[in-house]
């Protein structure tokens, strides 16, 4: 049975950029669906009769035969020029998958772009670190970047249950449907959201797919990028940050635990962030004397890879680390939506709020509790933040209770985890 192809939410924005002169640069980890998006863009151009088959050139530079064509810039320029459509109203569409594999890729494409041929460049890459070094900087003013992440929860539901996907954005639904959404979310958190993993229904096969992704991307590709010599230290680092998601990241302690130098730990975490494996959260503070240090918190973009790093899968509600996983899910929502600035709050007197969302002057505190509340309860830390900053509203995410209370003129909304997708 053929597995469905899910139209990603970002696809509409990328299609909207096809008419713009700048290069379209699509970034994202391996196997997040960038190649599928290129295929969908091609289908769109053909179905809308914007371009014909001969006006679309597609290359995947993971294949040596395709990469050979990009060895010489002048030769490739002549290759393109000879394929320019005869009609003045037509252009050539050039799709290049894994563009960072070209030597001096930024200079290579800058030279082609500046020739002002009627060519639309659509490039993809798996590492923003490599692309910033090889492509992004030389292309200043010549490109727009789109980031493709693993599925968000709505895309996951589209692949598994379209009816539930429709219900996700409705405010008033039955308790039965709310529970169905929660159960689906638990699976989403357990195995993560890489498209191939989501589309596979067998649990053992999901695990094998995660092993393949983890081995090929996190162990082989990134190790090659980092030129890692201390493989044992790198592996320990991954396991430690996986085990302590949502906790303060102390680079000195990580250095001691892994046998890596402070600077090496710092460098590895930076590149893991640039290659879309992890994300960092920095502290929110206005009073630097009272707020805690600038140590960040680290989360995994995909919880399935996090769980694989620890060889830890199981029923969400029975897990000892369900609080960390739920917090990691909320972080991933904000990372994928890329809306507003998100921080955490922690003071020297140990008051702490999991997330602070800041849009201009508006700040919204959010606390995450992996418990089934039966009545409105808030922590001392959450109340302290409200009394100190007087936000208009705040949110407390839990597994059962929905409702509202008012504290010092701040409306506090109690929501289920998946409702964050609708609210933000």
C-alpha positions as CSV (number, residue, x, y, z in Angstrom):
1,X,0.0,0.0,0.0
2,X,1.4,3.4,-1.0
3,X,2.0,5.7,1.9
4,X,0.4,9.2,1.7
5,X,2.4,12.3,0.8
6,X,1.7,15.0,3.3
7,X,1.6,18.6,2.2
8,X,3.8,20.4,4.7
9,X,2.6,23.7,6.2
10,X,5.7,25.5,5.0
11,X,5.0,24.4,1.4
12,X,2.6,27.3,0.8
13,X,5.2,29.8,1.8
14,X,7.9,28.3,-0.4
15,X,5.5,28.2,-3.4
16,X,4.8,31.9,-2.7
17,X,8.5,32.6,-3.1
18,X,8.9,30.9,-6.5
19,X,8.0,34.2,-8.2
20,X,10.6,36.2,-6.3
21,X,14.0,36.7,-7.8
22,X,16.0,35.7,-4.7
23,X,17.3,32.1,-4.4
24,X,15.0,29.9,-2.3
25,X,17.2,28.1,0.3
26,X,15.5,25.2,2.1
27,X,17.3,24.0,5.3
28,X,16.6,21.1,7.5
29,X,17.9,17.9,9.0
30,X,18.2,14.8,6.8
31,X,15.0,12.9,6.2
32,X,12.7,15.7,7.3
33,X,11.2,15.8,3.8
34,X,13.2,18.4,1.9
35,X,13.4,16.2,-1.2
36,X,9.7,15.5,-1.0
37,X,9.1,19.2,-1.0
38,X,11.2,19.6,-4.1
39,X,9.1,17.0,-5.8
40,X,5.9,18.8,-4.7
41,X,7.2,22.1,-6.0
42,X,7.9,20.4,-9.4
43,X,4.4,18.9,-9.5
44,X,3.0,22.4,-8.7
45,X,4.9,24.0,-11.6
46,X,3.8,21.3,-14.0
47,X,0.1,21.2,-12.9
48,X,-0.2,25.0,-13.0
49,X,1.5,25.0,-16.4
50,X,4.0,27.5,-15.1
51,X,6.8,25.4,-16.5
52,X,7.3,22.3,-18.6
53,X,9.4,19.2,-17.9
54,X,12.3,20.6,-20.0
55,X,12.2,23.9,-18.0
56,X,12.8,22.1,-14.7
57,X,16.3,20.8,-13.8
58,X,16.7,18.6,-10.7
59,X,19.9,17.4,-9.1
60,X,20.6,15.5,-6.0
61,X,24.3,16.0,-5.0
62,X,24.3,12.9,-2.8
63,X,24.8,11.2,-6.1
64,X,28.3,11.5,-7.6
65,X,27.0,11.5,-11.1
66,X,25.0,14.7,-10.4
67,X,27.8,16.3,-8.4
68,X,30.2,15.9,-11.3
69,X,28.3,18.5,-13.3
70,X,29.0,21.2,-10.6
71,X,32.8,20.8,-10.6
72,X,33.4,23.8,-12.9
73,X,31.4,27.0,-12.6
74,X,31.9,28.2,-16.2
75,X,31.0,24.8,-17.6
76,X,27.8,24.7,-15.5
77,X,27.0,28.3,-16.6
78,X,27.1,27.2,-20.2
79,X,25.0,24.2,-19.3
80,X,22.3,26.4,-17.9
81,X,22.5,29.0,-20.6
82,X,21.9,26.4,-23.3
83,X,18.7,25.3,-21.6
84,X,17.1,28.7,-21.1
85,X,13.5,28.6,-22.5
86,X,13.0,30.4,-25.8
87,X,9.9,32.3,-24.6
88,X,10.7,35.6,-22.8
89,X,8.0,35.0,-20.3
90,X,9.4,31.7,-19.2
91,X,12.3,30.8,-16.9
92,X,14.4,27.8,-16.0
93,X,13.8,26.3,-12.5
94,X,17.0,24.8,-11.0
95,X,16.5,22.4,-8.0
96,X,19.7,21.4,-6.2
97,X,19.3,19.0,-3.3
98,X,22.2,19.0,-0.7
99,X,23.8,22.0,-2.3
100,X,26.5,22.3,0.4
101,X,28.4,19.4,-1.2
102,X,29.7,21.8,-3.9
103,X,33.1,23.1,-3.2
104,X,32.8,26.9,-2.4
105,X,29.1,26.6,-3.0
106,X,28.3,30.2,-2.0
107,X,30.8,31.7,-4.4
108,X,29.7,29.1,-7.1
109,X,26.0,30.1,-6.9
110,X,26.7,33.8,-6.3
111,X,28.5,34.0,-9.6
112,X,25.7,32.2,-11.4
113,X,23.0,34.4,-9.8
114,X,24.8,37.6,-10.6
115,X,24.8,36.7,-14.3
116,X,21.0,37.5,-14.1
117,X,19.9,34.6,-16.3
118,X,16.2,33.8,-16.2
119,X,16.8,31.1,-13.7
120,X,15.1,30.5,-10.4
121,X,17.4,28.7,-7.9
122,X,15.9,26.4,-5.3
123,X,18.6,24.9,-3.1
124,X,18.4,22.5,-0.1
125,X,20.9,21.6,2.6
126,X,21.0,19.5,5.7
127,X,23.4,21.6,7.8
128,X,22.9,25.3,8.4
129,X,26.5,25.3,9.8
130,X,27.9,24.2,6.5
131,X,25.6,26.4,4.5
132,X,26.4,29.5,6.5
133,X,30.0,28.9,5.8
134,X,29.7,27.7,2.2
135,X,26.6,29.4,0.9
136,X,24.6,31.7,3.1
137,X,27.2,34.5,3.8
138,X,28.3,34.9,0.2
139,X,24.6,35.1,-0.8
140,X,23.7,38.0,1.4
141,X,20.7,39.8,-0.2
142,X,20.4,37.1,-2.8
143,X,18.4,34.4,-0.9
144,X,15.5,33.7,1.5
145,X,15.8,30.8,4.0
146,X,13.0,28.3,4.8
147,X,13.6,25.8,7.6
148,X,12.0,22.3,7.3
149,X,11.6,20.5,10.6
150,X,10.2,17.0,11.4
151,X,6.3,17.0,11.3
152,X,4.5,19.2,13.7
153,X,1.6,17.6,15.5
154,X,-1.0,18.7,12.9
155,X,1.1,17.2,10.1
156,X,1.5,14.1,12.1
157,X,-2.3,13.9,12.5
158,X,-2.8,14.4,8.8
159,X,-0.7,11.4,8.2
160,X,-2.5,9.2,10.8
161,X,-6.1,10.5,11.2
162,X,-7.4,13.4,9.1
163,X,-10.5,13.8,11.2
164,X,-8.5,14.3,14.3
165,X,-6.3,16.8,12.4
166,X,-9.5,18.8,11.6
167,X,-10.5,18.8,15.3
168,X,-7.1,20.0,16.5
169,X,-7.8,23.7,15.7
170,X,-11.4,23.7,17.1
171,X,-11.9,25.2,20.5
172,X,-14.9,23.3,21.7
173,X,-14.8,19.5,21.1
174,X,-16.0,16.5,23.1
175,X,-14.0,15.0,26.0
176,X,-13.7,11.8,24.0
177,X,-12.0,13.7,21.1
178,X,-9.8,15.6,23.5
179,X,-8.6,12.3,24.9
180,X,-8.1,10.9,21.4
181,X,-5.9,13.9,20.6
182,X,-4.0,13.3,23.8
183,X,-3.4,9.7,23.1
184,X,-2.1,10.5,19.6
185,X,0.2,13.2,21.2
186,X,1.7,10.6,23.5
187,X,2.7,8.5,20.5
188,X,4.0,11.6,18.7
189,X,6.2,12.4,21.8
190,X,7.3,8.8,22.1
191,X,8.6,8.1,18.6
192,X,9.0,11.6,17.3
193,X,8.0,13.2,14.0
194,X,10.4,12.2,11.3
195,X,8.1,11.6,8.3
196,X,9.2,8.0,7.6
197,X,8.8,7.1,11.3
198,X,5.3,8.7,11.5
199,X,4.1,6.9,8.4
200,X,5.3,3.5,9.8
201,X,2.7,1.9,12.0
202,X,4.7,-1.0,13.4
203,X,6.5,-0.1,16.6
204,X,9.6,-2.3,15.9
205,X,10.0,-0.9,12.5
206,X,9.7,2.7,13.9
207,X,12.6,1.9,16.2
208,X,14.7,0.6,13.3
209,X,14.0,3.7,11.3
210,X,15.0,5.9,14.2
211,X,18.2,3.8,14.5
212,X,18.9,4.4,10.8
213,X,18.3,8.2,11.1
214,X,20.4,8.4,14.3
215,X,23.2,6.4,12.9
216,X,23.4,8.0,9.5
217,X,22.8,11.6,10.6
218,X,23.9,12.2,14.2
219,X,26.7,9.6,14.3
220,X,28.1,9.6,10.7
221,X,27.3,12.9,9.1
222,X,27.8,15.1,12.1
223,X,30.9,13.3,13.2
224,X,32.3,13.9,9.8
225,X,31.4,17.5,9.9
226,X,32.9,17.9,13.4
227,X,36.0,15.8,12.5
228,X,35.5,14.1,15.9
229,X,38.3,12.0,17.3
230,X,36.9,11.3,20.8
231,X,33.8,9.3,19.7
232,X,33.3,8.1,23.2
233,X,33.1,11.6,24.6
234,X,30.8,12.7,21.9
235,X,28.4,9.8,22.5
236,X,28.4,10.5,26.3
237,X,27.6,14.1,25.6
238,X,24.6,13.2,23.5
239,X,23.3,10.8,26.2
240,X,23.8,13.4,29.0
241,X,22.0,16.2,27.2
242,X,19.2,13.7,26.3
243,X,18.8,12.7,29.9
244,X,18.7,16.3,31.2
245,X,16.4,18.1,28.7
246,X,14.9,21.1,30.4
247,X,17.7,21.4,33.0
248,X,20.3,24.0,33.1
249,X,23.3,23.2,30.9
250,X,26.6,23.5,32.7
251,X,29.4,23.3,30.2
252,X,32.0,22.8,32.9
253,X,30.2,19.7,34.3
254,X,29.6,18.4,30.8
255,X,33.3,18.7,30.2
256,X,34.2,16.8,33.3
257,X,31.6,14.0,32.6
258,X,32.7,13.5,29.0
259,X,36.4,14.1,29.1
260,X,36.0,16.8,26.4
261,X,37.4,20.3,26.9
262,X,35.1,23.1,27.7
263,X,35.6,24.6,24.2
264,X,35.0,21.3,22.6
265,X,31.7,20.8,24.5
266,X,30.7,24.3,23.5
267,X,31.6,23.7,19.8
268,X,29.8,20.3,19.7
269,X,26.6,21.7,21.1
270,X,26.7,24.7,18.7
271,X,27.0,22.4,15.7
272,X,24.3,20.0,17.0
273,X,22.1,23.1,17.2
274,X,23.1,24.3,13.7
275,X,22.3,20.8,12.3
276,X,18.8,20.8,13.8
277,X,19.4,18.1,16.5
278,X,19.0,20.3,19.5
279,X,17.7,23.8,20.4
280,X,18.7,26.1,23.2
281,X,16.6,28.3,25.5
282,X,18.2,31.3,27.2
283,X,17.0,32.9,30.4
284,X,14.6,35.9,30.6
285,X,15.7,38.6,32.9
286,X,15.3,42.3,33.5
287,X,17.0,42.6,36.8
288,X,20.5,41.1,36.3
289,X,21.2,41.3,40.1
290,X,18.4,38.9,41.0
291,X,18.0,36.6,38.0
292,X,20.2,33.6,37.7
293,X,23.2,33.1,35.4
294,X,23.1,32.9,31.6
295,X,23.3,29.1,31.5
296,X,20.9,27.8,28.7
297,X,18.5,24.9,28.7
298,X,18.9,22.4,25.9
299,X,16.1,20.4,24.2
300,X,15.9,18.0,21.3
301,X,14.0,19.2,18.2
302,X,12.7,15.6,17.8
303,X,11.8,13.7,20.9
304,X,12.1,10.4,19.0
305,X,15.8,10.9,18.5
306,X,16.1,11.9,22.2
307,X,14.4,8.7,23.3
308,X,16.5,6.6,21.0
309,X,19.7,8.2,22.4
310,X,18.6,6.8,25.8
311,X,17.1,3.6,24.4
312,X,13.9,4.6,26.2
313,X,10.5,4.0,24.7
314,X,7.3,3.2,26.5
315,X,3.8,4.3,27.5
316,X,4.0,8.0,28.1
317,X,1.9,8.1,31.2
318,X,4.0,5.4,32.9
319,X,7.4,7.1,32.2
320,X,9.4,8.7,35.0
321,X,10.7,11.3,32.5
322,X,7.2,12.3,31.2
323,X,7.6,15.8,32.6
324,X,10.8,16.3,30.7
325,X,9.3,14.9,27.5
326,X,6.2,17.1,27.8
327,X,8.4,20.2,28.3
328,X,10.5,19.1,25.3
329,X,7.4,18.8,23.2
330,X,6.3,22.4,24.1
331,X,9.8,23.7,23.2
332,X,9.6,21.9,19.8
333,X,6.3,23.6,19.1
334,X,7.8,27.0,19.5
335,X,11.0,26.0,17.6
336,X,9.0,24.8,14.6
337,X,6.6,27.8,14.6
338,X,9.4,30.3,15.0
339,X,7.0,32.9,16.4
340,X,8.2,35.4,19.0
341,X,11.1,35.1,21.4
342,X,11.0,32.3,23.9
343,X,12.9,32.1,27.2
344,X,12.8,30.5,30.6
345,X,12.8,32.3,34.0
346,X,14.8,31.3,37.0
347,X,16.0,33.4,40.0
348,X,18.5,32.9,42.7
349,X,15.8,32.1,45.2
350,X,14.9,29.2,42.9
351,X,11.7,30.6,41.5
352,X,11.3,29.1,38.0
353,X,8.8,29.3,35.1
354,X,9.4,26.9,32.2
355,X,8.7,29.2,29.2
356,X,8.3,33.0,28.8
357,X,7.0,34.0,25.4
358,X,7.8,37.6,24.5
359,X,6.2,39.5,21.6
360,X,7.2,43.1,21.6
361,X,6.3,44.4,25.1
362,X,3.9,41.5,25.8
363,X,5.1,38.7,27.9
364,X,3.3,35.4,28.5
365,X,4.5,32.9,31.2
366,X,3.8,29.2,30.6
367,X,4.2,26.4,33.2
368,X,4.3,22.7,32.2
369,X,2.9,20.0,34.5
370,X,2.7,16.3,33.4
371,X,-0.1,15.6,35.8
372,X,-3.9,15.3,35.6
373,X,-5.1,18.3,37.5
374,X,-8.7,18.2,38.8
375,X,-8.8,21.8,39.9
376,X,-6.9,25.1,39.1
377,X,-3.6,25.0,40.9
378,X,-0.5,27.1,40.3
379,X,3.0,27.0,41.7
380,X,4.6,29.5,43.9
381,X,7.1,30.3,41.2
382,X,4.3,31.0,38.6
383,X,2.6,33.3,41.1
384,X,5.8,35.1,41.8
385,X,6.3,35.8,38.1
386,X,2.8,37.1,37.8
387,X,3.2,39.4,40.8
388,X,6.5,40.7,39.6
389,X,5.7,41.3,35.9
390,X,1.9,41.6,35.7
391,X,1.4,39.9,32.4
392,X,-2.1,40.0,30.8
393,X,-2.3,36.3,30.5
394,X,-0.5,33.1,31.4
395,X,-0.9,29.4,30.6
396,X,-0.5,26.2,32.7
397,X,-0.3,23.1,30.5
398,X,-1.5,19.8,32.2
399,X,-3.0,16.5,31.2
400,X,-6.6,16.9,32.3
401,X,-7.9,20.2,33.6
402,X,-9.2,23.0,31.3
403,X,-10.4,26.3,32.7
404,X,-9.5,29.9,33.7
405,X,-8.7,31.8,36.9
406,X,-7.6,35.4,37.5
407,X,-4.6,36.3,39.7
408,X,-3.7,39.9,40.2
409,X,-5.6,40.9,36.9
410,X,-3.7,38.1,35.0
411,X,-5.9,35.6,33.3
412,X,-4.4,32.1,33.8
413,X,-5.6,29.5,31.3
414,X,-5.3,25.8,32.0
415,X,-4.9,23.9,28.8
416,X,-4.1,20.5,27.4
417,X,-0.7,20.1,25.7
418,X,-2.1,19.8,22.1
419,X,-4.1,23.1,22.5
420,X,-0.9,25.0,22.3
421,X,-0.9,24.3,18.6
422,X,-4.2,26.2,18.2
423,X,-3.4,29.0,20.6
424,X,0.0,29.9,19.3
